[in-house]
Amino acid sequence: MPAREIPSYIKMETLPAHMTGNCRIPLLPGEIPGAAVSCLHLPSGETISIKGQNEHICILFLCSGSVTFEAEHKTFSYHERALFTAKPQSDILISAHSDAILLEICWDMSENDLKDLEKSTTEFPISLAYADAEQYRDFFKSETTISRALLKQSVIPRFAMGSVEANGDDLVGQHAHPLLDQFFFSFPENDMNLLIDCHICP
């Protein structure tokens, strides 16, 4: 198999370089059961409302631009990368102060998930600047690799979110996640290869 030929079971999508208007682009629909992932483009001066529903929780990650998140009578303003989520039944209002791109993950919640969430001591809504996320180390990563825990696995039932970043030449050693379905989102400035089952995915 040629090095750049990716097998059909590895699904990849490329977002358009330029998005216009208020739009939502689904990403890899149906690939991870219980997760609906989209990329949102919100032009400057526009707002979008996400209706709260017990059936799922909405996790938002601001990739670029400036926005204000509003939920549960609280407001949080960010420029560039930040995480935001509110309890499933809470409405979320997003107002863009400049053209903004957001990653939206709608995560299905079962009755047991909702009960577990109610027992949680975590204060909602959760609002976190990317730069302030807790950093950690793994043995298979180099000393220059930066890993961040954006949402630890105990916060939202059956869900976790994190990031890996490095400057210049670096390598994250091959390792397995046998109990996880994983969705990778790559920022535009990334220049790297992902090795999946010995297949090189640029």
C-alpha positions in Angstrom: 0.0 0.0 0.0 1.5 3.4 -0.9 2.5 5.5 2.1 -0.2 8.2 1.5 -3.1 5.8 0.8 -5.3 5.8 3.8 -7.6 2.7 4.4 -11.3 3.3 4.2 -12.0 2.5 7.8 -9.9 5.6 8.8 -12.3 8.5 8.2 -11.0 12.1 7.6 -12.7 15.3 6.6 -11.1 18.7 5.6 -12.9 21.9 6.4 -13.1 24.6 3.7 -10.3 27.2 4.0 -12.8 30.0 4.1 -16.3 29.8 5.5 -18.9 32.5 5.0 -22.2 33.4 6.7 -23.8 31.7 9.7 -23.3 28.0 9.1 -22.9 24.6 10.8 -20.9 21.9 9.0 -21.3 18.3 10.4 -18.1 16.4 10.9 -17.9 12.6 10.4 -21.6 12.0 11.2 -22.3 8.7 12.8 -18.7 7.7 13.3 -18.8 7.8 17.1 -22.1 6.6 18.6 -23.8 9.2 20.7 -21.7 12.1 19.4 -22.8 14.7 16.9 -19.8 16.9 16.0 -20.0 20.1 13.9 -18.0 23.1 13.0 -19.8 26.4 13.5 -18.9 29.6 11.7 -20.4 32.8 13.3 -19.8 36.1 11.5 -19.0 39.2 13.5 -22.1 40.8 15.1 -24.2 37.7 14.8 -25.6 35.4 17.6 -26.7 31.8 17.8 -28.9 30.2 20.4 -28.5 26.5 21.4 -31.6 25.2 23.1 -31.0 23.1 26.3 -32.2 19.5 26.1 -31.9 16.7 28.7 -31.1 14.3 25.9 -27.6 15.7 25.3 -25.0 18.1 26.6 -23.3 20.6 24.3 -19.5 21.1 24.6 -18.2 24.1 22.7 -14.6 24.9 21.8 -13.7 28.3 20.4 -11.0 27.8 17.7 -10.7 31.4 16.5 -12.3 34.8 16.8 -13.9 36.6 19.8 -17.2 35.6 21.4 -19.3 35.9 24.5 -21.0 32.8 25.9 -24.1 33.2 28.0 -25.8 30.5 30.1 -27.6 30.3 33.4 -27.5 34.1 33.8 -23.6 34.2 33.5 -21.5 35.6 30.7 -17.9 34.7 29.7 -16.0 36.5 26.9 -13.0 35.0 25.1 -10.7 35.9 22.2 -9.3 32.8 20.5 -9.2 29.3 22.1 -11.5 28.5 25.0 -13.9 25.8 26.2 -17.5 26.2 27.3 -20.2 23.9 28.4 -23.4 24.2 30.4 -25.8 21.6 31.9 -27.9 19.8 29.4 -31.2 21.7 30.2 -29.5 25.1 30.0 -29.9 27.3 26.9 -26.6 28.8 25.5 -26.3 32.0 23.6 -23.2 32.8 21.6 -22.5 36.3 20.4 -19.6 36.9 18.0 -17.5 40.1 18.3 -15.4 39.1 15.3 -15.7 36.2 12.9 -15.6 33.0 15.0 -15.1 29.3 14.3 -16.2 26.9 17.0 -16.2 23.1 17.4 -19.5 21.8 18.7 -19.9 18.4 20.3 -23.4 17.3 21.2 -23.0 14.3 23.5 -26.0 12.0 24.2 -27.0 11.7 27.8 -28.8 8.7 29.2 -30.9 8.8 32.4 -28.0 7.3 34.3 -25.7 10.0 32.9 -28.0 12.7 34.0 -28.2 11.2 37.5 -24.4 11.0 37.7 -24.1 14.6 36.5 -26.5 15.8 39.2 -24.2 14.2 41.8 -21.2 16.0 40.4 -19.6 18.7 42.5 -18.4 20.5 39.4 -19.8 24.0 39.0 -21.6 24.7 35.7 -21.4 26.4 33.3 -17.7 25.4 32.7 -15.6 28.1 31.1 -11.9 27.7 30.5 -9.3 29.5 28.4 -7.2 27.0 26.5 -4.0 28.5 27.9 -5.2 27.9 31.5 -6.0 24.2 31.1 -4.1 21.9 33.4 -1.0 20.4 31.8 0.2 16.9 32.3 2.9 14.4 31.1 2.7 10.9 29.6 5.7 8.6 29.5 5.4 8.1 25.7 5.7 11.9 25.0 8.9 13.9 24.8 9.8 16.6 27.4 8.8 19.3 25.0 5.3 17.9 24.2 2.5 19.8 26.0 -0.6 17.9 26.9 -3.7 19.7 28.3 -6.8 18.3 30.1 -9.7 20.4 28.8 -12.4 18.2 30.3 -11.3 15.5 32.6 -13.1 12.1 32.3 -15.0 12.5 35.6 -16.7 15.8 34.7 -19.1 14.6 32.0 -20.1 10.9 32.1 -18.2 8.8 29.5 -16.5 11.8 28.0 -13.1 13.5 28.1 -11.4 16.2 26.0 -7.7 17.1 25.8 -5.0 18.4 23.5 -1.5 17.7 22.5 0.9 20.3 21.1 4.6 20.7 20.2 6.9 23.2 18.5 9.3 22.0 15.9 10.4 18.4 15.6 8.7 16.2 18.1 7.3 12.7 18.4 4.5 11.2 20.5 5.2 7.5 20.8 2.8 4.9 19.4 0.3 3.8 22.1 -3.2 2.3 22.2 -6.6 3.5 23.6 -8.5 0.2 23.6 -11.5 1.5 25.6 -12.0 4.8 23.8 -13.6 6.1 20.6 -11.4 9.1 19.6 -12.1 12.1 17.5 -9.1 14.2 16.5 -9.5 17.8 15.5 -6.4 19.5 13.9 -5.8 23.2 14.0 -4.9 25.0 10.7 -1.3 25.6 11.7 -0.6 21.9 12.3 2.1 20.2 10.2 2.3 16.6 11.4 1.6 13.0 10.5 -0.7 10.8 12.6 0.2 7.1 12.5 -2.9 4.9 12.8 -2.4 1.1 12.6 0.9 1.8 10.8 -0.9 4.0 8.2 0.5 7.5 7.8 -2.3 10.2 7.9 -0.9 13.7 7.1 
